[in-house]
């Protein structure tokens, strides 16, 4: 398909180019502006566009390929013709044409006449700005990706890639697996959707419970990848954090009688309330125990406490509620109430009983230092490493925690080695600077 074929300008509408508007922008400036608009649209709408494109043909891989071609066409056309007034609608039109071309070239027009008719009807009725259906289509695809016919370990990763547009490497890091293994998992899941003809529709309420856990896991994992950006310099991750929080609010409103969506909302709101306090005036990382409670967002804290109380009133305890309770305990410092170390350890025990995870075990070991001493915490970390040697080697929080505990125990040589390991596993510049200062102090 040529760049002109991909245009869709007549349907989507184009903004006037700088020259047409009376400006004197150079070709380089025009190209730069078009490139910036393309990047911004990808960050803002990639997952929603894939959801919309895949909602009829049920082929996620084909939708991703078509959208990729549409973005490529945008990079060719927009510097020449100007950025469309509705970039998303332009991209949807271009991608849909690419999908139709693919079906024609595969010679399936006769066999898929009914499907093509439905798609053509959808093309004709899509809103000009292409935005009205996006939230519904995104929520629909979240539940589709949690279909019981798809392997359970692919549910959340599939949502993260397809609906929220995360790359495989970042998803793999969130689930502590290799990118290659994660990639194969996603390929199999997409093939399963296509071959089984899994319907792209929100299941009836009677089926929500069996899919809800995977949806909540994906939303929380999406927020976690954004939380890793301590420096706050990645606009895509900042946007993802807010998008994940908005999804949590939507799910809590959609399922008002379910406690775990409220627990997840509380957990994420507690974390987001502290987001700005994680950096000082110079942009350096500030750990939780050193943060200024006055810098925490009071409105988000109030929202979190209210959501947690509503969940607790239902008397059906879940892992997200326990994690939110842990966050609530840490934020009591703003009221002048000290955090009770043994209560924190007890909450981690409850969390591990409900949902055992490597990260929760490491966090419990850190909490154990305040309750039972540094040596007890180090012994706990040793036990964790012995139980899961393949996981602890590449888990940055394990090495950061171990380095801090070793330094506090006066084992400087071992602490330096652990700090160096944590540094090697850290990508965020603010975290690296923080760890480097600790490493120098341990010399």
C-alpha positions in Angstrom: 0.0 0.0 0.0 1.4 3.4 -1.0 1.6 6.3 1.4 -1.2 8.0 -0.5 -3.4 5.0 -0.1 -2.8 5.1 3.7 -3.8 8.7 3.9 -7.4 8.8 5.0 -7.2 12.5 5.0 -10.5 13.1 3.4 -12.2 11.0 6.0 -10.2 12.2 9.0 -9.6 15.8 8.0 -6.2 17.4 8.1 -4.9 20.5 9.8 -3.5 23.1 7.6 0.3 22.9 7.1 2.4 25.7 8.6 2.9 27.2 5.2 -0.8 27.2 4.4 -1.5 28.8 7.7 0.8 31.7 6.8 3.8 30.5 8.8 7.3 30.2 7.5 8.3 27.0 9.1 11.2 25.2 7.5 10.7 21.6 6.2 12.9 20.4 9.1 10.7 22.1 11.6 7.5 20.7 9.9 9.0 17.2 9.9 10.0 17.5 13.6 6.5 18.7 14.6 4.9 15.8 12.6 7.2 13.3 14.2 6.4 14.7 17.7 2.7 14.4 16.9 3.1 10.8 15.8 5.0 9.9 19.0 2.5 11.6 21.2 -0.4 9.8 19.5 1.3 6.4 19.9 1.9 7.1 23.6 -1.7 8.3 24.1 -3.7 5.9 22.0 -1.8 2.8 20.9 -3.6 0.3 23.0 -7.0 1.8 22.3 -6.4 1.7 18.6 -5.4 -1.9 18.7 -8.5 -2.7 20.7 -10.7 -1.0 18.2 -9.1 -2.6 15.2 -9.1 -6.1 16.6 -12.7 -5.9 17.9 -14.2 -7.4 14.7 -11.6 -9.7 13.1 -10.3 -11.1 16.5 -6.7 -11.1 15.1 -4.6 -9.0 17.5 -1.4 -9.6 15.6 -2.9 -8.4 12.3 -4.3 -5.3 14.1 -0.8 -4.5 15.5 0.8 -5.0 12.1 -1.8 -2.8 10.4 -1.4 -0.1 13.0 2.4 -0.2 12.6 2.0 0.4 8.9 -0.4 3.2 9.6 2.1 4.9 11.9 4.8 4.5 9.2 2.5 6.1 6.7 1.9 9.0 9.1 5.7 9.6 9.3 5.7 9.9 5.5 2.5 11.8 5.0 2.2 14.2 8.0 5.3 16.2 7.3 4.1 16.8 3.8 0.3 17.3 4.3 0.2 18.5 7.9 -0.9 16.7 11.1 -4.6 15.7 10.8 -7.1 17.4 13.1 -7.8 13.9 14.5 -4.6 11.8 14.3 -6.3 8.8 15.9 -9.1 8.7 13.2 -6.5 9.1 10.5 -4.5 6.1 11.8 -7.7 4.0 12.2 -8.7 4.7 8.6 -5.2 3.8 7.3 -5.0 0.7 9.4 -8.4 -0.5 8.4 -7.5 -0.1 4.8 -4.4 -2.1 5.4 -6.4 -4.9 7.0 -8.8 -5.0 4.1 -5.9 -5.2 1.7 -4.5 -8.1 3.6 -7.7 -10.0 3.5 -8.0 -9.4 -0.3 -4.5 -10.5 -0.9 -5.1 -13.7 1.1 -8.1 -14.4 -1.3 -10.6 -14.8 1.5 -13.1 -12.2 0.3 -15.7 -14.8 -0.6 -15.3 -16.9 2.5 -15.4 -13.8 4.8 -18.1 -11.8 3.0 -20.2 -11.5 6.2 -17.2 -10.4 8.2 -16.1 -7.8 5.6 -19.6 -6.4 5.5 -19.7 -6.0 9.3 -16.3 -4.3 9.1 -17.4 -2.0 6.3 -20.4 -1.0 8.4 -18.2 -0.3 11.3 -15.9 1.9 9.2 -18.9 3.9 8.0 -20.3 4.5 11.5 -17.0 5.3 13.4 -17.1 8.8 14.9 -14.9 11.3 13.1 -12.5 11.7 16.0 -12.4 7.9 16.6 -12.4 8.5 20.4 -16.0 7.8 21.5 -15.7 4.0 21.4 -12.1 3.8 22.8 -12.8 3.4 26.5 -15.5 0.8 25.9 -13.4 -1.1 23.4 -10.4 -1.0 25.8 -12.4 -2.4 28.7 -13.9 -5.0 26.3 -10.5 -6.2 25.2 -9.3 -6.5 28.8 -12.0 -9.0 29.5 -11.4 -10.7 26.2 -7.8 -11.3 27.0 -8.8 -13.0 30.3 -10.9 -15.5 28.4 -10.6 -19.0 30.0 -9.6 -20.5 26.7 -6.4 -18.5 26.8 -3.5 -19.8 29.0 -3.8 -18.2 32.4 -0.2 -17.1 32.5 -0.8 -15.1 29.3 -3.8 -13.2 30.5 -2.1 -10.2 32.1 0.9 -9.9 29.7 -1.5 -10.0 26.7 -3.5 -7.1 28.2 -0.4 -5.1 28.9 0.9 -5.5 25.3 -2.4 -5.3 23.4 -4.5 -2.9 25.4 -1.8 -0.7 27.0 0.9 -0.9 24.4 3.8 -2.0 26.6 6.8 -3.7 24.9 7.7 -7.3 25.6 10.9 -6.5 27.5 9.1 -4.3 30.0 6.3 -6.8 30.5 8.9 -9.6 31.0 10.6 -7.5 33.7 7.2 -7.0 35.5 6.6 -10.8 35.6 10.2 -11.8 36.3 10.6 -13.9 33.1 12.9 -13.6 30.1 11.7 -11.5 27.1 12.1 -14.6 24.9 9.8 -16.7 27.0 7.3 -13.9 27.4 7.3 -13.3 23.6 6.5 -16.9 22.9 3.7 -16.8 25.5 2.1 -13.8 23.7 2.4 -15.4 20.3 0.6 -18.5 21.4 -2.1 -16.5 23.1 -2.8 -14.4 20.0 -2.8 -17.5 17.8 -5.3 -19.1 20.3 -7.6 -16.1 20.0 -7.6 -16.2 16.2 -7.9 -20.0 15.8 -10.6 -20.4 18.5 -12.6 -17.4 17.2 -12.9 -16.0 20.7 -15.6 -13.4 20.7 -14.6 -9.8 21.4 -17.4 -9.0 23.8 -17.7 -8.3 27.5 -18.8 -11.5 29.1 -22.1 -11.6 31.1 -21.9 -10.6 34.8 -22.0 -14.3 35.7 -18.6 -14.7 34.1 -16.9 -11.6 35.4 -15.6 -13.2 38.6 -13.5 -15.8 36.8 -11.8 -13.1 34.7 -11.6 -10.2 37.2 -8.4 -11.4 38.8 -6.4 -11.3 35.6 -7.8 -7.9 34.7 -6.8 -6.5 38.1 -3.4 -8.1 37.8 -2.8 -6.4 34.4 -3.9 -3.0 35.7 -1.6 -3.2 38.7 1.3 -4.5 36.6 0.8 -1.5 34.2 1.0 0.9 37.2 4.1 -0.9 38.5 6.0 -0.3 35.3 5.2 3.4 35.5 6.2 3.4 39.2 9.6 2.3 38.2 10.2 5.7 36.6 11.4 7.3 39.9 12.9 10.3 38.1 9.5 11.0 36.5 11.2 11.9 33.2 9.4 9.4 30.9 6.1 11.0 29.8 4.8 7.6 28.5 5.2 6.1 32.0 3.6 9.1 33.7 0.7 8.8 31.4 0.5 5.0 31.9 0.3 5.5 35.7 -2.6 7.9 35.4 -4.3 5.6 32.8 -3.9 2.6 35.1 -5.4 4.6 38.0 -8.3 5.6 35.8 -8.9 2.0 34.8 -8.9 1.0 38.5 -11.5 3.6 39.2 -13.6 2.4 36.3 -13.5 -1.2 37.5 -14.4 -0.2 41.0 -17.4 1.7 39.7 -18.4 -1.1 37.4 -18.2 -3.7 40.2 -19.3 -1.8 43.4 -20.1 -5.1 45.3 -16.6 -6.6 44.6 -14.0 -5.7 47.3 -10.8 -6.4 45.3 -11.3 -3.7 42.7 -11.7 -1.3 45.6 -8.6 -2.8 47.2 -6.6 -2.2 44.0 -7.9 1.3 43.7 -6.8 2.0 47.3 -3.4 0.5 46.8 -2.7 2.5 43.6 -4.1 5.8 45.1 -1.8 5.4 48.2 1.2 4.9 45.9 0.3 7.7 43.6 -0.2 10.1 46.5 3.5 9.7 47.3 4.7 10.0 43.7 6.0 13.6 43.9 7.7 13.0 47.2 9.9 10.3 45.7 12.2 13.0 44.3 13.7 16.0 46.0 14.3 19.4 44.6 17.3 18.2 42.6 15.4 15.2 41.2 17.2 12.7 43.4 15.5 9.6 44.7 14.0 9.8 48.3 13.1 6.4 50.0 9.8 6.1 51.8 11.2 6.5 55.3 12.9 9.8 54.4 9.9 11.3 52.5 8.2 14.5 53.8 4.6 13.6 54.5 3.6 17.2 53.7 4.5 16.4 50.1 2.0 13.6 49.9 -1.2 14.3 48.0 -4.0 14.6 50.6 -6.9 14.1 48.1 -5.5 10.8 46.8 -4.8 9.6 50.4 -8.4 10.4 51.3 -9.6 8.5 48.2 -7.5 5.6 49.1 -8.7 5.4 52.7 -12.3 5.6 51.6 -11.9 2.8 49.0 -10.1 0.6 51.6 -12.8 1.1 54.1 -15.5 0.3 51.6 -13.7 -2.9 50.7 -13.1 -3.9 54.3 -16.8 -3.5 55.0 -17.6 -6.3 52.6 -15.6 -8.7 54.8 -14.1 -10.6 51.9 -10.3 -10.2 52.3 -8.1 -10.2 49.3 -4.4 -9.6 48.4 -5.0 -6.1 47.1 -6.7 -5.0 50.2 -3.8 -6.3 52.3 -1.3 -4.5 50.1 -3.4 -1.3 50.5 -3.5 -1.8 54.2 0.3 -1.9 54.2 0.5 1.3 52.3 -2.1 2.8 54.7 0.1 1.9 57.7 3.1 3.5 56.2 1.2 6.7 55.5 0.1 7.0 59.1 3.4 8.8 59.7 1.7 11.9 58.4 -0.5 11.9 61.5 2.4 11.5 63.8 1.7 7.8 64.4 4.7 5.5 64.3 4.6 2.4 62.1 4.4 -0.7 64.3 7.2 -3.0 62.9 5.5 -6.3 64.0 2.2 -5.2 62.5 3.9 -4.6 59.2 5.4 -8.1 59.3 2.0 -9.6 60.2 0.4 -7.9 57.2 3.1 -9.3 54.9 2.4 -12.7 56.4 -1.2 -12.3 55.5 -0.3 -11.2 52.0 1.9 -14.2 51.5 -0.8 -16.5 52.7 -3.2 -15.0 50.1 -0.9 -14.4 47.2 2.7 -15.6 47.6 5.2 -13.7 45.4 9.0 -13.2 45.3 8.6 -9.4 45.7 6.4 -9.7 48.8 8.9 -12.1 50.4 11.7 -9.6 49.9 9.6 -6.8 51.3 8.8 -8.9 54.3 12.5 -9.5 55.0 13.0 -5.7 54.9 10.2 -5.2 57.4 11.6 -7.9 59.6 14.8 -5.8 60.1 12.8 -3.3 62.1 10.9 -6.0 64.1 13.6 -8.5 64.8 16.9 -7.0 63.8 19.2 -6.8 60.7 20.7 -10.3 61.1 17.2 -11.9 61.1 16.4 -10.0 57.9 19.6 -11.1 56.2 18.9 -14.7 57.2 15.5 -14.3 55.6 17.0 -13.0 52.4 19.5 -15.9 52.4 16.5 -18.3 52.6 14.7 -16.5 49.8 17.8 -16.7 47.5 18.3 -20.4 48.3 14.6 -21.2 47.5 14.6 -19.2 44.2 18.2 -18.8 43.0 17.2 -18.1 39.4 14.9 -15.2 40.4 16.9 -13.4 43.0 20.0 -13.0 40.7 18.2 -10.5 38.5 15.8 -8.9 41.0 17.1 -5.4 41.7 15.0 -4.8 44.9 16.6 -7.9 46.4 20.1 -6.6 45.9 19.2 -3.0 47.0 17.7 -4.4 50.2 20.6 -6.8 50.9 23.1 -4.0 50.4 21.4 -1.7 52.8 21.0 -4.5 55.5 24.7 -5.5 55.1 25.8 -1.9 55.5 23.7 -1.5 58.6 25.2 -4.8 59.9 28.7 -3.4 59.5 29.6 -5.9 56.7 31.0 -3.2 54.4 32.8 -5.5 51.9 29.7 -7.6 51.3 27.6 -4.4 51.2 29.7 -2.9 48.4 29.3 -6.0 46.3 25.5 -6.0 46.8 25.3 -2.3 45.9 27.3 -2.9 42.7 24.9 -5.7 41.8 21.9 -3.4 42.5 23.5 -0.6 40.4 24.0 -3.0 37.5 20.3 -3.9 37.6 19.0 -0.3 37.9 18.0 1.7 34.8 16.5 4.8 36.5 19.2 7.6 36.8 17.7 8.8 40.1 18.0 5.3 41.6 21.5 4.8 40.3 22.6 8.1 41.9 21.1 7.1 45.2 22.7 3.7 45.2 26.1 5.1 44.1 26.0 7.5 47.1 25.3 4.6 49.4 28.1 2.6 47.7 30.6 5.4 48.3 29.4 5.7 51.9 30.1 2.0 52.5 33.8 2.2 51.4 
